[in-house]
């Protein structure tokens, strides 16, 4: 009886959006390379430099020269967190895509926890923070944001705001992302949920920010973020409900 050929290991793309992360991005890339190598021989690490003004571009170019599995996408101008994520998903070439931020508040090595949860019944593994290691005001803002968007968008995931996700790249054959701001994560999770992709959740550690400043949750951006969330809610919830009601009548 002929032997069944062994299945080729799934490929893994890891990417980081990076903006002025010169103090952390090198260690993140090296950690990601080590983690990916332990999971599959078919891997790549991509960093999207979103118009950084510090030494991030030069560090990334040197990393790409040192490691053949590393690729860099440079944005000449800052496109926002959403723009950086969209570029990362577009650049990824492997069967599975993992992303987290370049500021070292998450440990890339914990991608192994998400990888272990993959299976034929799972399309996306979403991390959720065991404990949030942020200043008190960010913790309060984060909790308010989390509960508000779960209610508005009808989401069941534990942590919409955890940028530590592993997913099938084929999801984006169905889901199209459009936002350039930080609410792209909300857009992504709502569209993935509405498309009935299967989501699993895994706890991950969250660490104190040792370098740089948050580009999303700060008092100057609260009003702008609130408007962006409401616009997205109108498009993905209210307008969609009206369209479905019209189709049902027709």
N, C-alpha and C positions, 0 to 999 in steps of 0.2 A: 504493500500500500504506500503510495507516494506521500512524502512528508508535506504538511501544510507549510507554505513559505511564511517566514516570520514577518509580522507587520512592521513596515518602516516606522520608526519613531516619529511622533508628531513634531512639526516644526514650531518654534517659539520666537516671536518678535517681542522684545522688551523695548519700550521707549519712555523717555522722560521729556516733558516740556521744561525748558530752563530759561529763566530770566534773571540775570544778575546773580547767578548761583556759583560764582567762581570758588567760594569757600567749601563747597560740598560736592560739586558735580563729578569731580574725578573719582572720589571714593565711591560714589553711587554707581558709576559706570563699571568700575573694577568689581564691585560687589555683585552687580547684575551679571557680569560675564561669568564669574565663578558659580553663581546660582544657576544660570542657564546651562552651563557646561555639565553640571551635575544632573540635570533633568533630561537633556536631549542633545545629541551631537549636531542637530540642525537648528541653529539659533543665530540671532542677530540682535545687536543693541543699537538703538537709534536715539539720538538726542536732537530735539528741535530747539535751536537757539532762537528765542523770540525777540530779536533785536536788542540783546544785552548790551549795556554800556560799560561793563567792567571787563575783567579779563576772561570771561567765560568763552568767547569765540576762540581765542588763542589756545586755551586749555583743551577745548574740544577738538580742534584741528590736530593738536599733538596726540591726543588719545586715538584719533582715527589713523594717524601714521603708525602708532605703536601696535594697534590691535586690528587685524583685518576684518573682524566681525563687527566693528563699530562703524556706523555711518552717521554723518552730521547733516542736518537740514538747517540752513541759515535763513532766517527772515531778516531782511535789511531794515525793516521797520517793525515795531511791536504791533502784533495783531491781536493781542489779548489772549487770555488763557484758552478760550474756545478755539481761536484760530490756531494756536499751537497744538491742541489736541487733534483737530481736524487734519493738520499736516502730518502728525504722527500716525494716525490711522491710515492715511493715504500712502505713506511711505512703507508701512509694514507689508511684508511679503509672505509671512509664514501662516500656517493653519490657525494658530492661536496667537492672540495679542494680549500682552500685559502692559499696563502703564501705571506709573506713580509719579509723584512730583520730584523735582531735582533738589529740593531743599533739605532732604535727609530727615524729615519727620516720620517717614516710614522706612523700614528695613527691606531692601530688595530681596534679601535672602528668604524672606517669608513668602515669596512667590511659590516656594515649594509646598506650602500649606494649601494654597489655592489649586496648584497642579494636582495634588493628591485627591482633591474633591471632584475633579473632572470625571466625566463618564458619558455614556450615550444618552443619559437623561438630563444632562446639564449643558446649557449653552453659555452661561456666564456665571462666574464665581465672584461675588461681591464681598469685599472685606468690610468688617465693621470694627470700629475702635473699641478695644477693651476698656481703655480709659483715655480721655482726651488730655494731652499734656500741653496746655495753652494758658495764657494769662486769663484771669477770671472773666474779664469783659468779653473775650472771644468765646469762652465756654458758654456764657449766657446767650450771646448772639447766635452761636451755633445751635443751641438747643431750641431757641425760638424759631430759627429758620427751619430746622429739621421738622418740628411739629407742625409748623404752618404749611410747608410744602407737602407733607404727607397728607394733610387734610384736604388741601386745595386740589391736589393731583391724584388722590386716591391710591397712593403708593404703599406697598406693604413691606418694603425692605427696611431693615433696622437702621441703616445709616446711609442716607442719600449723599451725604457730604464726605464719604470716605473715598478718596482718590487712590484706591488700591484694588484694581480690577483685572481679571483675566477672562477673556472671552473668545469665542470663535470669530475669526475674521469675516466669515460668511454672513454674520449678522448684518454687516453693512451693505450686503446685496439688497437688503430689505429696508433698513433704517438709514435715513439721510439726515445728517446733522447740519444745522445752519447757524447756530449761535457763535458769536465771537467772544462773549464774556464768560465769566465763571458759571453762569447758569446752564452752560452746555451739559453739565453733569445731570442736572434735573431733566433737561430735554432728552438726553440719552436714555436715562432710566425709565422715563415715561413712555417713550416710543418703543423701547425694547419690551416693556411690560405689555403695552397695548398690542404688540405684534405676537404676543403669547410665547415668547422665548422663555426657556426654563432657567430659573435663577436659583443658585445655591448661595449660602452665606457662611463665611468663616471669620472668626475673631482674629484680629491682628493688633500688634502694638503700635502705639503712637508716641512719638518722642518730642521733647522740648526743642523748639527752634533755636539752634545755636548760631545761625548765620542768616542775615537778610531779614526782610519784612514781608508780611502777608500782602498779596496783591488783591485779595478778595474781601475778607472779613475785616474791615476797619470802619471807623465811624464816618469817614468822608464818603465812603461808597455805599452806605446803607440805603440811602434814598434812591440812588441810581439802580442798585440791585433790586430793591423792592419794585420799582417800575418795570424792570426787565422780567421779573418773575410774573407780574400781573399780565404783561403782554403775552408771555408764553402760556400762561393759564388760559387766556382768552382764545388763543389759537388752538391749543391742544385739548382743551376741555369744553369751553363754551361753544366755540364755532363748530367743533367736531360733533357735539351733541345736536346742534341745530341742523347740521347736514344730515345726520342719521335720522332725525325726526322727519325731515323733508323727504328723504328717500323712502321711509316707511309709509308715508302718506301717498307717495307716488306709486 
